[in-house]
């Protein structure tokens, strides 16, 4: 059971923690780390594979990061910088603290998604010291723009993992939202620039989903 302090923390009503060491840079970094704890409260539309609940965005970021470590051998670029890829994955959804998680098939919600996320990036990354603000903002923008091998592979993993969740949850969310094969194929097409092999795997999963009745043709 939450006590009153817990409730105030959840509501964001507690004064920032001020460190007794007079280090302004570290204070900014701690403020940022405290702020991003809120990512654990952003609920996504992807169910856990055991279908007991939906995952949150922090869990999603962790799962993607470990997936990139495990699957890096399938990246098309053999010189891929894995550490940099992990930075992109760990940063890319932080803006959801303010902007929320926009369901990938929500056409109305996607209309102003980029604007909402840019405003969120301005506020959240500005909590950091100037040099780290620029670095983390650059990572977020790099992921969004998909112009580097690391961003393309990070994006491929970001697309593949929810597909696996939907498949092993037997298409529950696809069915609830009336999602059809062509929509999922369009979504998965962006895996190919980062990994042709993983794109072929995604295509096989889509085929199996349709065959088993998890996804409508």
MARTI-226267 format. One line per 4 residues: their letters; for each residue y, z, x of C-alpha. Coordinates in Angstrom, 1 decimal. Each point is the difference from the previous one (the first is absolute). Layout:
MARTI-226267
A> Y:Z:X | ...
***
This chain:
MARTI-226267
XXXX> 0.0:0.0:0.0 | 3.5:-0.9:1.3 | 2.4:2.9:0.5 | 3.8:-0.4:-0.5
XXXX> 0.6:-1.1:3.6 | -2.7:-2.7:-0.3 | 1.6:-1.3:-3.2 | 3.4:-0.2:1.7
XXXX> -1.5:-1.8:3.0 | -1.7:-2.5:-2.3 | 3.3:-0.6:-1.9 | 2.0:-0.4:3.3
XXXX> 2.2:3.0:-0.8 | -0.6:1.9:3.2 | 2.6:-0.1:2.8 | -1.0:-2.0:3.0
XXXX> -1.8:1.9:2.8 | 2.4:0.7:2.8 | -1.6:0.6:3.4 | 1.3:2.9:2.1
XXXX> 0.1:-2.0:3.2 | 3.3:-2.0:-0.4 | -1.7:-3.3:0.5 | 1.6:-2.5:-2.4
XXXX> -2.3:-2.9:0.9 | -3.1:2.1:-0.7 | 1.6:1.2:-3.3 | 0.4:-3.6:-1.1
XXXX> -3.6:-0.8:0.8 | -1.3:3.1:-1.8 | 2.2:-0.9:-3.0 | -1.6:-3.5:0.0
XXXX> -3.5:1.4:0.3 | 0.6:2.5:-2.9 | 1.4:-2.9:-2.1 | -3.0:-2.3:0.5
XXXX> -2.3:2.7:-1.3 | 1.1:-1.3:-3.4 | -2.1:-3.1:0.6 | -3.0:2.2:-0.9
XXXX> 1.3:0.2:-3.6 | 0.4:-3.8:-0.5 | -3.0:-1.0:-2.2 | -1.2:-3.6:0.4
XXXX> -2.0:-2.1:-2.5 | -3.1:-0.2:2.3 | -2.7:2.4:-1.0 | -2.1:1.9:2.5
XXXX> -3.3:-1.7:0.6 | -1.7:2.9:-1.9 | 2.4:-0.7:-2.9 | 0.9:3.7:-0.3
XXXX> 3.8:-0.6:0.3 | 2.6:-2.4:1.4 | 0.9:0.1:3.7 | 3.5:0.9:1.1
XXXX> 2.1:-2.0:2.4 | -0.6:2.3:3.0 | -3.7:-0.3:-0.4 | 0.4:-3.8:-0.2
XXXX> 2.0:-0.1:3.2 | -2.7:2.1:1.8 | -2.8:-2.2:-1.3 | 1.7:-3.2:1.0
XXXX> 0.7:1.4:3.5 | -3.6:0.9:0.6 | -1.1:-3.3:-1.5 | 2.2:-1.8:2.6
XXXX> -1.7:1.9:2.8 | -3.5:-0.8:-1.3 | 0.7:-3.6:-0.9 | 2.3:-1.1:2.8
XXXX> -2.7:-2.2:1.5 | 0.5:-2.3:-3.0 | 3.7:-0.6:0.7 | 0.7:-3.7:0.8
XXXX> 2.2:1.0:2.9 | -2.2:1.4:2.8 | 3.0:1.4:1.7 | 1.0:2.1:-3.0
XXXX> 1.9:3.3:0.8 | -2.0:2.5:-2.0 | 2.4:2.9:0.6 | 2.9:-2.1:-1.3
XXXX> -2.2:-1.1:-3.0 | -0.6:3.7:-0.8 | 3.7:0.7:0.1 | 0.6:-2.7:-2.5
XXXX> -2.7:1.3:-2.4 | 1.2:3.6:0.3 | 3.6:-0.9:-0.8 | -0.3:-2.8:-2.5
XXXX> -0.3:2.1:-3.2 | 2.4:2.8:0.8 | 2.6:-1.7:-2.2 | -2.1:0.8:-3.0
XXXX> 1.3:3.6:0.2 | 3.1:-1.3:-1.7 | -1.0:-3.5:-1.3 | -3.4:1.1:-1.4
XXXX> -3.2:-2.1:0.2 | 0.5:-3.3:-1.7 | -3.3:-1.3:-1.4 | -0.7:-3.3:1.6
XXXX> -0.6:-1.8:-3.3 | 3.1:1.5:-1.7 | 2.2:-3.1:-0.2 | 2.9:1.9:-1.6
XXXX> -0.1:2.8:2.6 | -0.1:-2.4:2.9 | 3.3:-1.7:-1.0 | 2.1:2.8:1.5
XXXX> -2.6:1.3:2.4 | 1.6:-1.2:3.2 | 3.4:1.3:-1.0 | -1.4:3.5:-0.9
XXXX> -2.0:0.1:3.2 | 2.9:-1.0:2.2 | 2.1:2.8:-1.4 | -2.8:2.4:0.5
XXXX> -0.4:-1.1:3.6 | 3.7:0.6:0.6 | -0.2:3.6:-1.1 | -3.4:1.1:1.3
XXXX> 0.2:-1.6:3.5 | 3.5:1.3:0.4 | -1.4:3.5:0.2 | -1.1:-0.8:3.5
XXXX> 2.0:-0.1:3.2 | 1.7:-3.4:0.4 | -2.5:-1.4:2.6 | -3.0:0.9:-2.1
XXXX> 1.7:-1.1:-3.2 | 0.3:-3.5:1.4 | -3.5:0.0:1.4 | -1.6:1.1:-3.3
XXXX> 2.2:-2.3:-2.0 | -1.0:-2.9:2.2 | -3.7:0.9:-0.5 | 0.5:0.0:-3.8
XXXX> 1.9:-3.3:0.1 | -2.6:-1.6:2.3 | -2.8:1.0:-2.4 | 1.9:-1.5:-2.9
XXXX> 0.8:-3.3:1.8 | -3.5:-0.6:1.4 | 1.2:-2.1:2.9 | -1.9:1.8:2.8
XXXX> -3.8:0.1:0.6 | 0.1:3.8:-0.5 | 1.8:-0.3:-3.4 | -2.3:-2.7:-1.2
XXXX> -3.1:2.0:0.8 | 1.5:3.2:-1.4 | 0.8:-2.0:-3.2 | -3.6:-1.3:-0.1
XXXX> -1.4:3.5:0.1 | 2.5:1.1:-2.6 | -1.3:-2.6:-2.3 | -3.7:0.4:0.7
XXXX> -0.3:3.8:-0.5 | 1.2:0.0:-3.7 | -2.4:-2.9:-0.7 | -2.9:2.2:1.3
XXXX> 1.2:2.9:-2.1 | 0.1:-2.2:-3.1 | -3.4:-1.5:0.7 | -1.8:3.3:0.6
XXXX> 1.8:1.5:-3.0 | -1.6:-2.8:-2.0 | 3.3:-1.7:-0.9 | 1.3:2.8:-2.2
XXXX> 3.7:-0.6:0.8 | -0.4:-3.8:-0.2 | -1.5:0.3:-3.5 | 2.6:2.5:-1.2
XXXX> 2.8:-2.3:1.0 | -1.7:-3.3:-1.0 | 0.0:-1.3:3.6 | -1.8:-3.3:0.6
XXXX> -1.6:-1.7:2.9 | 3.0:-2.3:0.8 | 2.4:2.9:0.3 | -2.2:1.8:2.4
XXXX> -0.6:-3.2:2.1 | 3.7:-0.5:0.2 | 0.5:3.6:1.2 | -2.8:-0.3:2.6
XXXX> 1.3:-3.4:1.4 | 2.3:1.9:2.3 | -3.0:1.5:1.9 | -0.7:-3.4:1.6
XXXX> 3.0:-0.1:2.4 | -1.2:3.2:1.6 | -3.7:-0.5:-0.2 | -1.9:-3.0:-1.2
XXXX> -3.2:2.0:0.2 | 1.2:2.8:-2.2 | 1.4:-2.6:-2.5 | -3.4:-1.5:-0.3
XXXX> -1.4:3.5:-0.6 | 2.6:0.6:-2.7 | -1.0:-3.3:-1.7 | -3.6:1.1:0.0
XXXX> 1.0:3.3:-1.6 | 2.0:-1.8:-2.7 | -3.0:-2.2:-0.7 | -2.3:3.0:-0.3
XXXX> 2.6:1.8:-2.2 | 0.0:-2.9:-2.5 | -3.8:-0.4:0.1 | -0.5:3.7:-0.8
XXXX> 2.6:0.0:-2.8 | 2.5:2.2:1.9 | 2.7:-2.7:0.0 | 0.7:-2.6:-2.7
X> -0.3:-3.7:0.9
***
